[in-house]
Amino acid sequence: MEITEVKLHLRNEEKLKAYATITIDDCFVVRDLKVIQGNTDIFIAMPSRKKPDGSFKDIAHPLNNETRQMIEQKILQAYKDMLAGVTEQSGKVEKVKEVKAATLDEKMSDLERSLESKFSSI
């Protein structure tokens, strides 16, 4: 069994950090796995349904620890990669804003000099 795709949908909540969808062997999809910030670490919660008594029951889950670890590792690596990409993109956006601001400042200075020279001759 191989996880052939991991899709993440980031959330901006205190504990819930993302929803994950995994594709297994390019032929089976499991949706709504959760990336949860626990007290000490981030972990993966399997998709579940709330029962009438208020408890939760997993809808899908691995049958052994080896499979659970493989799923967690793939999702957590994708999550870390996505965060690194978001941070990198954010840094690129900030640099573009800085360049645009500097360019705008230069153009404003040029315009001010031009207006000063025109008005000084009046």
Secondary structure as the mmCIF struct_conf table of DSSP 4:
data_model
#
loop_
_struct_conf.conf_type_id
_struct_conf.id
_struct_conf.beg_label_comp_id
_struct_conf.beg_label_asym_id
_struct_conf.beg_label_seq_id
_struct_conf.end_label_comp_id
_struct_conf.end_label_asym_id
_struct_conf.end_label_seq_id
STRN STRN1 ILE A 3 LEU A 10
BEND BEND1 GLU A 13 LYS A 15
STRN STRN2 LEU A 16 ILE A 24
TURN_TY1_P TURN_TY1_P1 ASP A 25 CYS A 27
STRN STRN3 PHE A 28 GLN A 37
BEND BEND2 ASN A 39 ASP A 41
STRN STRN4 ILE A 42 ALA A 45
STRN STRN5 SER A 48 LYS A 50
TURN_TY1_P TURN_TY1_P2 PRO A 52 ASP A 53
BEND BEND3 GLY A 54 GLY A 54
STRN STRN6 PHE A 56 ASP A 58
BEND BEND4 ILE A 59 ALA A 60
BEND BEND5 LEU A 63 ASN A 64
HELX_RH_AL_P HELX_RH_AL_P1 ASN A 65 SER A 120
TURN_TY1_P TURN_TY1_P3 SER A 121 SER A 121
#
